[in-house]
């Protein structure tokens, strides 16, 4: 076969061009492009690491601020609860004093009313007694035809009223 016979003639030229092509490829890609790609990858890795460090620092700062905010909020809540408790105590004390004053006024009015009622009852009883005395004198005079004195009729009415 003629193709195989000419292989020995072209072998050295093909090896030469193979070495030239791979040499040029090695120097262009291996020495020119690969270092640039590696440098870009290294820069990218450095940027990513820097971004991660900045994000971690920002997260730590945010956590510190959140914790400080929580502490302030708890202190404010406790202060507000203390103010509310104080206001409740003051309101309860004011209510109690107003209730005591009102109770005192009501007790005084009640005592006055009881006194007036007792006076009215005594006056009514006295009037009932005097009417009863007059009625008893009149009844005895009409029924028995005997005239009874006022002191005797009063004594009899008092005795009958005390027995109910």
C-alpha positions in Angstrom: 0.0 0.0 0.0 1.3 3.3 -1.0 0.0 5.2 2.0 2.0 3.1 4.4 5.1 3.2 2.2 5.3 7.0 2.3 4.9 7.1 6.1 8.6 6.7 6.6 9.3 9.6 4.3 6.9 12.0 6.1 7.4 10.8 9.6 10.1 13.2 10.6 8.2 16.2 9.1 5.0 15.2 10.9 6.8 14.9 14.2 8.5 18.2 13.7 5.2 20.0 13.0 3.6 18.2 15.9 6.2 19.5 18.2 6.0 23.0 16.8 2.2 23.0 17.1 2.3 21.6 20.7 5.1 24.0 21.6 3.2 27.0 20.4 0.0 25.7 22.1 1.9 25.1 25.3 3.5 28.6 25.3 0.3 30.4 24.2 -2.2 28.6 26.4 0.1 27.2 29.2 2.3 30.2 29.7 -0.1 33.0 28.5 -3.7 32.1 29.2 -3.6 29.7 32.1 -1.8 32.1 34.5 -4.4 34.8 33.7 -7.2 32.4 34.3 -5.6 31.2 37.6 -5.1 34.8 38.6 -8.8 35.6 37.9 -9.8 32.5 39.9 -7.5 33.5 42.8 -9.0 37.1 42.7 -12.5 35.7 42.7 -11.7 33.4 45.6 -10.2 36.3 47.5 -13.3 38.5 46.7 -15.6 35.7 47.9 -13.6 35.3 51.1 -13.6 39.0 51.7 -17.4 39.2 51.0 -18.0 36.3 53.4 -15.9 38.0 56.1 -17.7 41.3 55.6 -21.1 39.5 55.8 -20.0 37.7 59.0 -18.9 41.0 60.5 -22.1 42.6 59.5 -24.1 39.7 60.9 -22.2 39.9 64.2 -22.7 43.7 64.4 -26.4 43.2 63.7 -26.6 40.5 66.4 -24.9 42.9 68.9 -27.3 45.7 68.0 -30.3 43.3 68.2 -29.1 42.2 71.7 -28.7 45.8 72.8 -32.1 46.6 71.5 -33.6 43.7 73.3 -31.9 44.8 76.6 -33.2 48.4 76.1 -36.7 47.1 75.2 -36.8 44.9 78.3 -35.7 47.8 80.5 -38.3 50.0 78.9 -41.0 47.4 79.4 -40.0 47.0 83.1 -40.0 50.8 83.5 -43.5 51.0 81.9 -44.8 48.2 84.1 -43.4 50.0 87.2 -45.2 53.3 86.0 -48.4 51.4 85.5 -48.2 49.7 88.9 -47.5 53.1 90.5 -50.4 54.7 88.7 -52.7 51.8 89.8 -51.5 52.2 93.4 -52.1 55.9 93.3 -55.5 55.5 91.7 -56.4 52.8 94.3 -55.3 55.2 97.1 -57.4 58.1 95.6 -60.4 55.8 95.2 -60.1 54.5 98.7 -59.9 58.1 100.1 -62.9 59.1 98.0 -64.8 56.1 99.1 -64.0 56.8 102.8 -65.1 60.4 102.4 -68.3 59.3 100.7 -68.9 56.6 103.3 -68.4 59.2 106.1 -70.9 61.5 104.4 -73.3 58.7 104.0 -72.9 57.6 107.6 -73.5 61.1 108.8 -76.6 61.4 106.6 -77.8 58.0 107.8 -77.3 59.0 111.4 -79.2 62.3 110.8 -82.0 60.4 109.1 -82.2 57.8 111.9 -82.4 60.7 114.4 -85.2 62.3 112.4 -87.0 59.0 112.1 -86.7 58.4 115.8 -88.0 61.9 116.6 -90.9 61.4 114.2 -91.7 58.0 115.7 -91.6 59.4 119.2 -93.8 62.3 118.0 -96.2 59.9 116.3 -96.3 57.6 119.3 -97.0 60.6 121.6 -99.7 61.8 119.3 -101.2 58.2 119.0 -101.0 58.0 122.7 -102.8 61.3 123.2 -105.4 60.4 120.6 -105.8 57.0 122.3 -106.2 58.7 125.7 -108.9 61.0 124.3 -110.6 58.0 122.5 -110.4 55.9 125.7 -112.0 58.8 127.8 -114.7 59.2 125.1 -115.4 55.5 124.8 -115.6 55.0 128.6 -117.9 58.0 128.9 -120.2 56.7 126.2 -120.2 53.1 127.2 -120.1 53.2 130.9 -121.3 56.7 131.4 -118.4 57.3 133.8 -116.1 60.3 133.4 -112.4 59.2 133.5 -109.7 61.7 134.3 -106.9 62.3 131.8 -104.1 61.0 134.1 -106.0 57.7 134.7 -106.7 57.3 131.0 -103.1 58.0 130.1 -101.9 55.4 132.6 -104.3 52.8 131.2 -103.3 53.6 127.6 -99.6 53.3 128.4 -100.2 50.0 130.2 -102.1 48.6 127.2 -99.5 49.9 124.7 -96.6 48.4 126.7 -98.3 44.9 126.5 -98.7 45.2 122.8 
